[in-house]
Amino acid sequence: MHEGLPEGTLTLLFTDVEGSTDLTTRLGDEAAQRILRSHRQLVQRQVEQFGGQQIKGTGDGSMVAFTSARRAVECAIAIQRAVRTRNEDYPHEAIPVRIGINSGEVIREEGPDGRGDLFGATVTAAARIAAKASGDEILVAETVKGLLGAVKDLQFADRGRFRLKGFADRWHLYQVLWEREGDVSGPVLLRRTPFVGRQSEREQLRRCLEQAVRGQGSLVLLSGEPGVGKSRLAEQVAVEARDQEVLVLSGHCYEMEMLPYAPFVEILDTATRSMDRAALQVALGEGAGEVARMLPSLRKLFPDAPAPLDLPPEQERHYLFSNVLEFLERGGRERPLLLVIEDLHWADDSTLLLLQHLAQRANGMRVLVIGTYRDIELEGHYPLQRALEVLVSQRLAEQISLDCLAPAAVEAMLRALAGRPLPQQLFQLIMSETEGNPFFIEEVFKYLLEEKKLVDDSGQWRAEVIASELDVPEGVRLVIGRRLQRLSEDCHRLLTGAAVIGYNFTFDLLTSVSEMDTNTVLDCMDEAERAHLIVSGEIDSRFIFSHELIRQTLLADVSAARRQRLHLQIAEVMERAQSSAQQEIATDLSYHLSQAGDSADPRKRSRYLLLAGDRALSAAAFEDALRQYEGALSLQPKDDARMHAELRYKRGLALRSLARWEEALEDWWDALAKYEGLRDLEAVGQVSSDAARQLLWGGRYLEALELALRGLSRLGKVVSPHRCLLLGNAGLTLSVAGYYRAGAGMIREAVRLAEELGDDQLLARALVAKAVHHFSYGQTVEQAEAGRRAIELCKATGDLWDLTNALWVTLATADSLDESAALNEELESLAARLGNQGAFFFSSRAMAHRDLMLTGNISAFEEFAKQDVETCRKIGLVGLSQSYAYGGLAHFWLGR
């Protein structure tokens, strides 16, 4: 055993000679072994000096244990400095050494020779960390840095998170900056370039953040050309926000077709992960079922959450948005929020509509929203153009336009990148080549550094620098392309696959698509992260490209045929991996299949477009749903009547939701005819009952009646929920139109059928129709009986929309003024929450009559009558004749 080596927590240091095989090939076995023996002796001297114990040799390196993390790091620095000195003395025998250090518990084991060895995860991780280092580099685990604390004479550079072979979680590693002041090694690339410039913009954003913390939220839009620093400025504000205990949530819009509300889905997903269950439940309030429209994973956390309400489309979207914003508002009360939404120039209609609603309510919330977009891509992007017109005209957003950096800021940025001042000539050259675009500056600097065009062999800045010798490519994409050429073949191929997947991608999906073994993928991902081409995301082991221009550059070099093949391969992998959750990935699958060209099965793509449309429709993203259904219809073969009928029916729902009534009716009639031809009575009932309900909601009574009667004629005497709904809707329409007996008979049959089916929700709807029928003919006793029973059933089933209708129709039959006031208070609160204008309308009528009876103020009643006429006209409700009658009564009472 090793004398004096204690059990328990130790710090392990691994060294490894980089390129030892090449050394043997270049100098021969004997010379190579002599150099390696000399290296081992050099290491041993440093180990003894710093009190370490060499446990064993590891081929071309050593495994050393320390009881002190500080001494281990100091030893590593001493080794690198000694190796550098030897390499400078014997440049033809130069060998780069990489070192990895980790701290933790270890396992000791006796050996037959009296010596021992160390084992365990700590030891394995230390060896893996050394393997991640480059030549002349020291990498340490976050644990080691934490043990050292704040040490003035040791400096570190954050190298990001790495996957280590054999470990499920990623490791945060730091590079030890070991060069002495005055050393002339080349510049070290930092993981993140220090932020420079933008003082006035930062101050403006700080003020907005301070106001949001006090409860006066706002929306700020950052615009500018690609690479100008929009995201970087938002990230800097996010860093400062976190220091103030603000919860930062970010989401992205994507060029490829994604889920509707994609950035808000990401924001909500991160928010739900960052809150414990109790706090999340409080923030959701009663809206969990609605928010789950947008974020279905919520149902896994709250399986008992109520189903979304069945509402008219206009109110459906309003109610969804209200619940999402209430969730953010309640969350902001506990902890202020900063929401960062990237790349709004790619936003879909639904995302921009929700953003507008958020901007309208932000002033009363502890929420700051920062959105970024490329102003050069506005032309032709009508959704964002329309949204900007609304946001600017209504003063709902502050705008900050970013220009390229001034020379002083560029000089500061280059100084930070290099770790020391650049010669003026080199600064002027980079400034002229990049015109102050921050991303271009960074990419040019990295390219020149990697190509060894900035410093000479001794590490000194080159004395004479001219543009023709530096060969700086024209344009940032060409610079990125040159940098990508330096990657290993495997890494380049892997990143190409990642670029086809999209802006963000998971490790598992990329591994499956690449057909490489896991360890090779791990090595390639680390290589790409070290080159600052990708960064790790916050959730789900996701990675994102450091900039969209990197992804676009990779895609530009892929032939159309290969890209199509990759898209098809990605779709097949996704389909196999998530066969049980096809609707959740339908949008991604349909996108990749669409990009796969003729090699993709059009029927399969049509099916996934249908599923994507269903997902969008259920989330009140009507524009997205319409686009998906139309895409599916364009691929649908004419011989598949059933699929064609389903798509026409659902496209009709999307069209109606966008108030495109004539097109919706055409689709519904076509779907109905096809289902009739297939003799599918269930589908006939569904199309006719759903369409009739939508038409009634839209005030298109004759068309609703026509469709309802068509459905009833085909269903005959079948006992089904659809027939029950059709009877109620048709009966109510006929009753209000003056056909008392026909309407009463149908409604009576609807009530009987609902009772036979034992369906309380159907029964409640039939009773509401019955109450309105009696209301229309002044039969208050029957009206009150049906209305009160409907109220009980609606509350029991959670049908809030029909509850508002039951409340208003019962309001006029209250037994006392106090009961009337109580019913109205409940009605007004619920109608406001759901946006039921019709219920508000009838509530105002009942309260106007109540006030007249209490006060005798005829002039106030006259004013009400005028407003009632305008309201009736505005929202298209029946009862305009009653509005005029109220005005006539007021005039009569006033003697006019």
Buried (B, 14 or more C-beta within 10 A) or exposed (E): EEEEBEEEBBBBBBBBBBBBEEBBEEBEEEBBEEBBEBBBEBBBEBBEEBBBBBBEEEEBBBBBBBBBBBBBBBBBBBBBBBBBEBBEEEEEBBBBBBBBBBBBEBEBEEEEEEEBBBEBBBBBBBBBBBBBBEBBBBBBBBBBBEBBEEEEEBEBBBBBBBBBBEBEEBBBBBBBBBBEEEEEBBBBBBBEBEBBBBEEBBEBBBEBBEBBBEBBBBBBBBBBBBBBBBBBBBBBBBEBBEEEEBBBBBBBBBBBBBBBBBBBBBBBBBBBEBBEEEBBBEBBEEBBBBBBBBBBBBBEBBEEBBEBBEBBBBBBBBBBBBBBBBBBBBBBEEBBBBBBBBBBBBBBBBBBBBBBBBBBBBBEBBBBBBBBBBBEBBEEBEBBEBBBEBBEEEEBBBBBEBEBBEEEBBBBBBBBBBBEEBBEEBBBBBBEBBEBBBBBBBBBBBBBBBBEBBBEEEEEBBEEBEEEEBEBBEEBBBBBBBBBEBBEEBBBBBBBBBBBBBBBBBBBBBBBBBEBEEEBBBBBBBBBBBBBBBBBBBEEBEBBBBBBBBBBBBEEEBEEEEBBBBBBBBBBBBBEBBEEEBBBBBBBBBBBBBBBBEEBEBEBBBBBBBBBBBBBBBBBBBBBBBBBBBBBBEBBEEEEBEBBBBBBBBBBBBBBBBEBBEBBBBBBBBBBBBBBEEEBBEBBBBBBBBBBBBBBBBEBBEBBBBBBBBBBEBBEEBEBBBBBBBBBBBBBBBBBBEBEEBBBBBBBBBBBBBBEBEBBBBBBBBBBBBBBBBBBBEBEEBBBBBBBBBBBBBEEBEBBBBBBBBBBBBBBBBEEEEEBBEBBEBBBEBBEBBBBBBBBBBBBBBBBBBBBEEEEEBEBBBBBBEEBBEBBEEEEBEBBEBBBEBBEBBEEBEEE
